[in-house]
């Protein structure tokens, strides 16, 4: 039961929309009288080969059979990565692997979400019980299927008033009137990496390219005018929205240099991030910022400036910044193993709180 003492080990796997690699986090959890503590014992990012990145990015256009094959291939890849990681670290096999998979489709308003990384193949390759496919039940229950991290924010990082994740897409979670509130804010590394790619770079290190230019006010206004930003929570974003709504705005401004477009996108993102906090803020609160975007010094500087006097922005140690999502998917796997709720309806909009995820090898 949830209030009993629990000590358990789990591996969390995360593959984000930025396609920068597979994050693996070996975690140890303890729960005493309902209070959780954690330790990331070891963590590593397995970078994808360029050809594999291209395959992930084009998977949405595969035939049904080819996508099924790739689902199994990616599951086996994850299993082999875990096996090699355990061999390298000399750590004992965990009790469960909590795997996010890699999102190929996410249009919950149409009842569609798909994360590849076959749990059956992952289990067959690693011989470790697997919890995966956390989003499907939530979408079936009328929810967005995202964000899923907020429950982990509440259980592991409750000393913060806000938890902000800056990945391919940014999202935030906080408690309001005793209810967990969470939603996606805007595209982030998905957009910044796309623009950096036009300059032959995988990403804009420290935001240096964006910092070298000045934002274009007309493009900034066009981005801020996108309809998604006026929708109430809960709400979520996917690659589909980025390609159908965000990219067309950038293409209308192709006459601008890539540097100016990067500077403008950073300004846009900092504005939207700050707006999400200011909409529900009391002065003196603390915000935890994690995810790859937290390493973007220019973005974090502009964000902190926009929140000056309103909210204190804290960036934790590099390991927590990089592996917090993998940590929380390890926790979601533990909760699934314990048959406890791991998805909150107030965060996703589903009809009820529930225990999401499919189990393999149990």
C-alpha positions in Angstrom: 0.0 0.0 0.0 1.1 3.6 -0.7 1.8 4.4 3.0 3.9 1.3 3.7 7.7 1.3 3.6 9.1 0.6 0.2 12.7 0.3 -1.1 13.1 -0.4 -4.8 15.4 0.0 -7.7 14.4 1.1 -11.2 15.8 2.2 -14.5 14.1 5.1 -16.3 14.4 5.5 -20.1 13.6 8.7 -21.9 13.9 9.5 -25.6 12.7 13.0 -26.4 11.5 14.9 -29.5 14.9 16.5 -29.9 16.3 13.1 -30.9 19.6 13.7 -29.0 19.8 10.2 -27.6 18.4 7.7 -25.1 18.7 8.8 -21.5 19.2 6.0 -19.0 19.0 6.6 -15.2 19.5 3.9 -12.6 17.5 5.1 -9.5 16.9 4.0 -6.0 13.6 5.0 -4.4 12.5 4.8 -0.8 9.1 5.6 0.6 8.4 5.9 4.3 5.0 6.9 5.6 4.1 8.3 2.2 7.3 10.4 1.8 9.5 9.6 -1.2 13.2 10.0 -1.5 15.4 9.2 -4.5 19.0 8.7 -5.6 20.3 8.6 -9.2 23.0 6.0 -8.7 24.3 6.2 -12.3 23.1 7.8 -15.6 24.2 8.0 -19.2 22.9 9.3 -22.5 23.4 7.0 -25.5 23.7 9.2 -28.5 21.9 8.1 -31.7 23.8 7.6 -34.9 22.8 10.2 -37.6 21.1 7.5 -39.7 19.1 6.4 -36.6 18.1 10.1 -35.9 16.8 10.3 -39.5 14.9 7.1 -39.1 13.2 8.4 -35.9 12.3 11.7 -37.6 10.8 10.0 -40.6 9.0 7.2 -38.8 5.7 9.0 -39.0 5.7 8.4 -42.8 6.5 4.6 -42.6 4.0 2.0 -43.6 2.2 0.2 -40.9 4.4 -2.9 -41.2 7.6 -0.9 -41.3 6.6 1.1 -38.2 5.8 -2.2 -36.4 9.3 -3.5 -37.3 10.9 -0.2 -36.1 8.9 -0.4 -32.9 10.5 -3.8 -32.2 13.9 -2.6 -33.4 13.8 0.4 -31.0 12.7 -1.8 -28.1 15.6 -4.1 -28.7 17.9 -1.2 -29.0 16.8 0.0 -25.6 17.2 -3.4 -24.1 20.7 -3.8 -25.4 21.6 -0.3 -24.2 20.3 -1.2 -20.7 22.3 -4.5 -20.7 25.5 -2.7 -21.7 24.9 0.1 -19.1 24.5 -2.5 -16.3 27.6 -4.3 -17.4 29.5 -1.1 -17.5 28.4 0.2 -14.1 28.4 -3.3 -12.5 25.0 -2.5 -10.9 22.5 -5.3 -10.1 19.5 -5.6 -12.3 16.7 -3.3 -11.1 13.2 -4.4 -10.2 11.6 -2.6 -13.2 12.4 -0.5 -16.2 10.1 2.5 -16.7 10.3 3.4 -20.4 8.8 6.4 -22.1 9.6 5.2 -25.6 9.9 7.7 -28.5 6.8 9.6 -29.6 5.9 9.2 -33.3 2.3 10.5 -33.2 0.6 12.7 -30.7 -2.8 14.2 -31.6 -4.9 13.4 -28.4 -7.8 15.4 -29.7 -8.1 12.7 -32.4 -7.6 9.9 -29.8 -4.1 9.2 -31.2 -0.8 8.8 -29.4 2.1 6.4 -30.2 5.4 5.9 -28.5 7.6 3.2 -30.1 10.0 1.0 -28.2 8.2 -2.3 -27.9 8.0 -3.4 -24.2 8.0 -7.0 -25.3 11.2 -6.6 -27.2 12.8 -4.5 -24.4 12.0 -7.3 -21.9 13.1 -10.0 -24.3 16.4 -8.3 -24.8 17.1 -7.2 -21.1 15.2 -9.9 -19.1 14.1 -7.2 -16.8 10.4 -6.4 -16.1 9.2 -3.4 -18.2 6.5 -0.8 -17.7 5.8 1.3 -20.8 3.1 2.8 -23.0 2.0 5.2 -20.2 0.0 7.5 -22.4 -2.5 5.2 -24.1 -4.8 4.7 -21.2 -5.0 8.4 -20.5 -6.0 9.2 -24.0 -8.6 6.4 -24.0 -10.0 8.1 -20.8 -10.3 11.4 -22.7 -7.0 12.9 -21.6 -4.1 14.6 -23.4 -1.8 11.7 -22.5 0.6 14.4 -21.3 2.4 15.7 -19.5 3.2 12.7 -17.3 6.1 14.1 -15.3 4.0 16.3 -12.9 3.2 13.5 -10.4 6.9 12.8 -10.1 7.4 16.6 -9.5 4.9 16.5 -6.7 6.3 13.3 -5.1 10.1 14.1 -5.5 10.4 17.9 -5.8 7.6 19.2 -3.5 9.9 21.9 -2.0 9.5 23.9 -5.3 6.4 25.8 -6.2 6.9 25.2 -9.9 8.7 22.5 -11.9 9.6 23.5 -15.4 10.9 21.0 -18.0 12.7 22.4 -20.9 13.0 19.6 -23.5 11.9 19.4 -27.1 8.7 20.9 -25.7 8.5 22.9 -22.5 6.0 22.1 -19.8 5.2 23.2 -16.3 3.6 21.8 -13.2 2.4 23.3 -9.9 -0.3 22.9 -7.3 -3.3 25.2 -7.2 -6.1 24.9 -4.7 -4.7 21.5 -3.7 -4.9 20.2 -7.3 -2.0 19.4 -9.6 -2.0 21.6 -12.6 0.3 20.9 -15.6 0.4 21.7 -19.3 2.8 22.1 -22.2 3.9 25.7 -22.8 5.6 25.9 -26.2 8.0 24.1 -28.5 11.6 24.6 -27.3 14.6 22.6 -28.3 12.5 21.2 -31.1 12.4 24.6 -32.7 15.9 25.8 -31.6 17.6 22.6 -32.9 15.7 22.9 -36.2 17.1 26.4 -36.8 20.6 25.4 -35.6 20.5 22.6 -38.1 20.2 25.2 -40.9 23.6 26.4 -39.8 25.0 22.9 -39.8 25.0 22.6 -36.0 23.1 20.1 -33.8 22.2 22.8 -31.3 23.0 26.3 -30.3 25.5 25.7 -27.4 24.7 28.0 -24.5 22.4 30.0 -26.8 25.5 31.8 -28.1 24.1 32.2 -31.7 20.8 33.5 -30.5 22.6 35.9 -28.1 24.6 37.3 -31.1 21.5 38.7 -32.8 18.5 40.9 -32.1 14.9 39.6 -32.1 12.6 40.7 -34.9 9.5 42.3 -33.4 7.2 41.3 -36.2 8.1 37.6 -36.1 7.9 37.7 -32.3 4.4 39.1 -32.5 3.4 36.4 -35.0 4.7 33.6 -32.8 3.0 35.0 -29.7 -0.3 35.2 -31.6 -0.5 31.5 -32.2 -3.9 30.1 -31.0 -2.4 27.4 -28.7 -1.2 30.0 -26.2 -4.8 31.1 -25.5 -6.1 27.6 -24.8 -6.9 26.7 -21.2 -5.0 23.9 -19.4 -4.8 20.9 -19.6 -3.2 21.1 -23.1 -0.3 19.3 -24.8 1.8 19.7 -27.9 3.3 17.3 -30.4 5.5 17.3 -33.5 2.4 17.6 -35.6 1.5 21.1 -34.1 5.1 22.2 -34.5 5.1 21.3 -38.2 1.6 22.5 -39.0 1.4 25.7 -36.9 4.9 26.9 -35.7 7.1 26.1 -38.7 4.8 27.9 -41.2 5.2 31.1 -39.3 9.0 30.7 -39.4 8.8 30.0 -43.2 6.9 33.3 -43.7 10.0 35.1 -42.3 12.6 33.2 -44.3 14.0 36.5 -45.4 15.4 36.9 -41.9 18.8 35.4 -41.0 18.8 32.2 -39.1 20.6 34.0 -36.3 17.7 36.5 -36.0 15.2 33.8 -36.1 17.0 32.0 -33.3 17.1 35.2 -31.2 13.4 35.7 -31.8 12.5 32.2 -30.9 14.4 32.4 -27.6 12.6 35.7 -26.8 9.3 34.1 -27.7 10.0 31.1 -25.5 11.2 33.1 -22.6 8.1 35.3 -22.8 5.7 32.2 -22.9 7.5 30.5 -20.0 7.3 33.6 -17.9 3.7 34.1 -18.8 2.9 30.6 -17.6 4.4 31.4 -14.2 3.0 35.0 -13.9 -0.5 33.7 -14.5 -0.5 31.9 -11.2 2.2 33.6 -9.1 2.6 35.0 -5.6 5.9 36.7 -5.1 8.8 34.9 -3.4 8.1 31.5 -4.9 10.7 29.1 -6.2 10.9 27.4 -9.6 13.0 24.3 -10.6 14.2 24.3 -14.2 15.5 21.1 -15.7 15.9 19.5 -19.2 18.3 20.3 -22.0 17.0 23.8 -22.4 18.3 24.7 -18.9 21.8 24.5 -20.3 20.9 27.3 -22.7 22.4 30.2 -20.8 20.9 32.9 -23.0 17.4 31.5 -22.7 17.7 31.1 -18.9 19.1 34.6 -18.6 16.1 36.1 -20.5 13.6 34.0 -18.6 15.1 35.0 -15.2 15.0 38.6 -16.2 11.3 38.4 -17.1 10.6 36.9 -13.7 12.8 39.2 -11.7 11.0 40.2 -8.5 8.3 37.6 -9.1 9.9 34.2 -8.9 13.3 32.7 -8.1 14.6 30.4 -10.9 16.8 27.6 -9.7 18.9 25.2 -11.9 20.0 22.1 -10.0 23.1 19.9 -10.5 23.9 18.9 -14.1 22.8 15.3 -13.5 19.3 16.3 -12.3 19.0 18.8 -15.2 19.8 16.1 -17.8 18.1 13.1 -16.3 15.1 14.3 -14.4 12.6 12.9 -17.0 14.3 9.5 -17.0 14.2 9.6 -13.1 10.5 10.2 -13.1 9.7 7.6 -15.7 11.6 5.2 -13.4 9.2 6.3 -10.7 6.1 5.9 -12.9 7.4 2.3 -13.6 7.6 1.7 -9.9 4.1 3.0 -9.3 2.8 0.8 -12.1 4.5 -2.2 -10.6 2.8 -1.4 -7.3 -0.6 -0.9 -9.0 -0.8 2.7 -7.8 -2.1 5.7 -9.7 0.7 7.3 -11.7 -1.3 9.7 -13.9 -3.3 12.6 -12.5 -6.5 13.7 -14.3 -6.0 17.3 -13.2 -2.8 17.4 -15.2 -4.0 15.6 -18.4 -7.7 16.2 -18.5 -8.7 12.5 -18.4 -11.9 11.5 -16.6 -10.1 10.1 -13.6 -6.8 9.5 -11.9 -5.4 6.1 -13.0 -2.6 3.6 -13.1 -1.2 3.8 -16.6 1.2 1.7 -18.5 1.6 -1.8 -19.9 3.7 -4.4 -18.1 5.9 -7.1 -19.6 7.7 -9.9 -17.8 5.7 -9.7 -14.6 
